[in-house]
Every structure is written in C-alpha cells, then in structure tokens.
Amino acid sequence: MLDNLFDANAVAELDRQFADVTRRDAFRIPQHDGADMAYFVGNSLGLQPVRAADTVNEILGKWADLGVDGHFTGETQWLTYHRLVRDGVARLVGAEPSEVVAMNTLTVNLHLLMASFFKPTNERRAILIEKGAFPTDSYVVQSQLEFHGLDPVHDLIEVEPAADGWFSDEVIRNAIADNADRLALVLWPGVQYRSGQVFDLKAIAAWAHEAGAMVGFDCAHSIGNVTMNLHDADADFAVWCHYKYVNSGPGAVAGAFVHSKHGNGSDRPRLAGWWGNRQDTRFKMASHFEPAQGAEAWQLSNPPVLAMAPLRASLELFDSVPADRRYAYARSMTDYLFALVDRHFADTIEAVTPREPERRGCQVSLRIRAGRDKGRELFSFLESRGVLGDWREPDVIRIAPVPLYNTHQDVLRLANTLTEWCNG
Ligand SMILES: *Cc1c(COP(=O)(O)O)cnc(C)c1O
C-alpha cells in the first residue's frame, strides 16, 4: 500500500497497472458540473455500456423492416434471443449453459422457482433465511408460506447475525442443523446487500442438503461482482438481476439457475407457460406441456427482447476481461479504501464490510459513527461534489468501486471530499 495515500500521482500509477482491465471508455459516465461523477453505485444500477444503444436499435430496426418475421430472421432472431446471452451469463455464475436462463425479473423468478422447489410437507415445511434480508426476499418467503396455508410465525426461521452484522459459518451451520428435522428450504444471499459480506455457497448448500432441505441462492449482489460456481456449489436453484453489477439497465431482464441434476424438472410442480415448452413442439400449439431441457423449461412468455438487448452489450465487456484481473482490480481499490478509512477517517467512519478478501467483493459499507443525521449530511455533501454512493438506513453509506469503470482516482476523490467535510 502507498506511503502517502493522498499522492495523486502514485494513485494514478496504480490505475495504470490495471489498464488491461478497465473498460471505462466503453461506458457512459454520468456527469456532474461538466465532469465525470465518481459513481460508486454499480451495486444498485450499473452504468450504461456505450454499445447498449446499438443492441436496442438493432431490434427496433428489425421490427421496423421485417415486422413479425423478426422472430425468425438472422442470428439475432427473437425466437432464440435468450440463447444469445446464455453462455455469457453461465460463465458469470459458474454454470453449464443449460442450467441458466435470462427471463422475467428477480422476484418473479424467485416465486417461480419456489413453486417448484418449496414443497412443504407436514413434517418438513420451514424456510430458513437471514434476518435483515432484502425486503423482497422476506415478502416472497412469507407469502409463499401463506400461499401454502402455513404461518410465517412458526415456519419462517430468521438467522440472527452477530453484533457486527455478519454471519459466521458456525452460526449458519448451527441454525441449519438445529432445525434439520423441519427444514424444507434454505434461501440465502450470495452477498449480503447491506454489509457486503460474501458467503461460501458450497458450504451452505452442503449443510442444507445434509439437513434434508433444498437450497436456493439470491445472487443479486454476486453476479458480476464475485467468483461464482453455482454448479459446483450444488445449489438447487438461484436467481439474480442484471441491472446491478451486470450493467444491463433499469428493470433489465433477470436470470435464473436450476441445477442440471433436476433435469427439466418434469417430476416437480411448476407454474408453466408456453415458452417453457420444447422449442421444436412449441408451435404445434398442443394443450399438453412438454418441458424444454434445463432452466429454459421455467420460461413463461416470449421474452421482452428490447429489455434483454443491453445485456448482450454488457456481456461482451465482461467476456473481454479475464475474471481474475477484474477481481484483482476490485481488490486493489477496496484495499485502498480500507486503508484510507483506517489511517485517516477512523474517528468519523468505520467499515462494516468484512476485511478478509474472500469475504467481500466490490462493496465497502461505511457506517457513520456520529449517527443517522450526520450520516445523511455527509451523504448529501458527497453528492453535491459529484461523489455518488448509496444510503442504507439507518447509518450506512455503501461504496462500490467496480473494476470495469471505477478507478483508484475515484476513491481518492471520495477521500478528498471526506477530508473537506471533516474540516468544514
Ligand atoms: C436488488 C435486489 C433485489 C431486486 O429485486 P427485483 O425483483 O429485481 O426488483 C432482490 N433481492 C436482492 C437481495 C437484491 O439485492
């Protein structure tokens, strides 16, 4: 780490060491007072790839020129459009191509997969999640329990984090083991959205399976951020969105994973739609549903190709950078941020994201020691200087330096703005 963390030349040199990683020129960087923002909110809405407009316009053009024949014309025909993103998405989540599908939005996919993989019985009907889960995950599991005539008061198990907000392996393992006789499903995040803690999915899946439960993962904050191996982890299913680290635009089409060991899931209940039918017999318009192979069998409708198009532009960028170099750049920027906080701002803020590199990704969550009001004041001050993080109640500012477009110099700018605020 640098001797002088505020040495602008040395910081610029750090960025030059990652010239092979950055794709900053391939993104549209939001502006503030005529200059680039320091945009640290890629964990909330990733920036727009310059090529996104081309991919959308290609569809608009085809629609204009060909009308309905766009479904069947050319390599980017809409009939098989989801296949254009399948391999790239599979690489990001560590899956076989047939195990993933881009469809719907995250919450919809979670409900759909729970319809197949949460099958409560009299003895085994509880769901285990982390306390303080992202609200949609809480609403999904509560409403699924109620849908099955169960009561969340009895059948929803929420694991308490330790005082520091983190979940140790031991706490998770014990919570699963203690409820082994009644667990139907473990639903866990890949990365906790508030603290940024990264979890060992393989271990969690093993504990869940040992207890006789299914296991699903919400990977909204994992994809495009940390190494993922959903297949090797032996997840039964997983869901994620593509608008955070995967930069595919507001409301982008989301993703789902179903492990190949479940085949096309024909022995499970399913909420089916015609697009999940085998492609070769789909247009026979038969009344009997024949599931496609793999995760595609869970598709419902013909996909919103306009909303899926930017994902192609984004995946091209991910495929152009070796994953280990992306992680190295993210690691270097977050190490730098930790060092700044420790050496210069420890009186004002503390990092509430775990320190161990394998327990964190791009996101560093900063807690404002002086509490909520001061925290909000700082957040607004940063914003007024073109430094954008995001605020999470009651007192956390999340900062996510992402390797494809952020820089150490962005982090330095954050630090300089913090200094200005502390002295002001
Ligand atoms: C962002 C996020 C979501 C978002 O759900 P949508 O259905 O895309 O609105 C869900 N779960 C988690 C953990 C998230 O971080």
The ligand as a MOL file (V3000), in Angstrom:
LIG
                    3D

  0  0  0     0  0            999 V3000
M  V30 BEGIN CTAB
M  V30 COUNTS 15 15 0 0 0
M  V30 BEGIN ATOM
M  V30 1 C -31.6520 -5.8120 -5.8310 0
M  V30 2 C -32.1950 -6.9940 -5.1380 0
M  V30 3 C -33.4470 -7.4950 -5.4860 0
M  V30 4 C -34.2920 -6.8030 -6.5140 0
M  V30 5 O -35.4390 -7.4920 -6.8780 0
M  V30 6 P -36.1970 -7.1070 -8.2370 0
M  V30 7 O -37.1700 -8.1820 -8.4040 0
M  V30 8 O -35.1460 -7.0260 -9.3130 0
M  V30 9 O -36.8240 -5.7590 -8.0540 0
M  V30 10 C -33.8780 -8.6350 -4.8370 0
M  V30 11 N -33.1310 -9.2470 -3.8830 0
M  V30 12 C -31.9190 -8.7620 -3.5240 0
M  V30 13 C -31.1020 -9.4480 -2.4760 0
M  V30 14 C -31.4210 -7.6190 -4.1400 0
M  V30 15 O -30.2430 -7.1310 -3.7720 0
M  V30 END ATOM
M  V30 BEGIN BOND
M  V30 1 1 1 2
M  V30 2 1 2 3
M  V30 3 2 2 14
M  V30 4 1 3 4
M  V30 5 2 3 10
M  V30 6 1 4 5
M  V30 7 1 5 6
M  V30 8 2 6 7
M  V30 9 1 6 8
M  V30 10 1 6 9
M  V30 11 1 10 11
M  V30 12 2 11 12
M  V30 13 1 12 13
M  V30 14 1 12 14
M  V30 15 1 14 15
M  V30 END BOND
M  V30 END CTAB
M  END
